[in-house]
């Protein structure tokens, strides 16, 4: 009934990352997470569906490769925690959230593909608080494109990308979109 | 992400597509998870007002809707027939207009007349959710039944669902029949010929008056409550005779396949349509239905109430 996200770059689009660049960025984030969290076993990677969940899974895989530790993975759905329901023409699809319990004492890292206004992350933090009270919450994003509308910043960023507000960033991942990883910018 | 939903009202199952039904069930999965959280409340309908308008008495459905709305952070007001101006002679339309003027975003209506929810939905900007209208439809009951079958059996397609009881006067049966057929189940209706006439076969279901022949082939048995308060003598054989011919006694329950689910929309008449031991036995999913009802109603309120008006 609605338009699916585009999964193919068009001629006027600007390529930002290819599969290798995505791989390197996520691997670097994995290293940074290891460096900044001496108690890795307390870390939970919580992805925001759909692409955030896939990115969380990949970062966990890199951490396993590097440090031989299995990081716990969760899913945080933000749709039912958004503050703009009823103001958008289309209702966001809700998914089930899964987080380990209890969250007390854990370091929860929210993982998303693109960080933009920060409203999704705010909703994610609201969702997390309904599960419990983690010791700390951090944020990882493959792309930070700026234009924050809330006092939120990422702890781990794959790529900082200055954009104009009207431009669109598209992220395509093999597992969620059926074609090799790519990031591109749509001018219009 | 795309949604398969653009209705402000839920009036019946008959007008829904299989995709829409499945979309409600998937949405309910997400809301069922909320019930396992430490804080079982999400802000999805914060600032919205829901009016539970029950012109016909009902406790379990009203409580389920009230709890569902509370968990979505909506404000809830309950109105019953005796406490409303309907008792003072106001028409349904005028009462509803007053509710809307009070900024009700969602009206959940239980009414003894078929079509009452549709009547309101066409005249109001508010969302209208049918909580049972006469012998017409009870869509959220059918949705929670479908959800429970799908949850326990993993699918609905190709399952054989047997509905037993007073089908003629049952809105639960009607909504279930529409939903089950749309999702590919085979449906057999069982009961006395006065309450389960052959005419139902035109809907695409089988009709039987011999329960013992059907039970061994059932994947799900849904027992409807015998509504004594509505029974008229010419239709109904008498309670003792009904139990003897159609009640799910513990002897009869032995005919069932061990995986067969036993369902009942409640409230149960123990010893009439179902024996106590069967209702509380391992095949019974009657209490799961109640729990799932909450998730399904959260999904319906989220979808109807979340549509921008």
Interface residues (C-beta under 8 A of the other chain):
Chain A: X1 X2 X3 X4 X5 X50 X77 X79 X80 X81 X82 X83 X85 X86 X87 X88 X89 X90 X91 X92 X93 X94 X95 X96 X97 X98 X101 X126 X127 X129 X130 X131 X132
Chain B: X1 X2 X3 X4 X5 X6 X27 X29 X30 X31 X32 X33 X34 X37 X38 X39 X40 X41 X42 X43 X44 X45 X48 X72 X299 X302 X303 X305 X306 X307 X308 X309
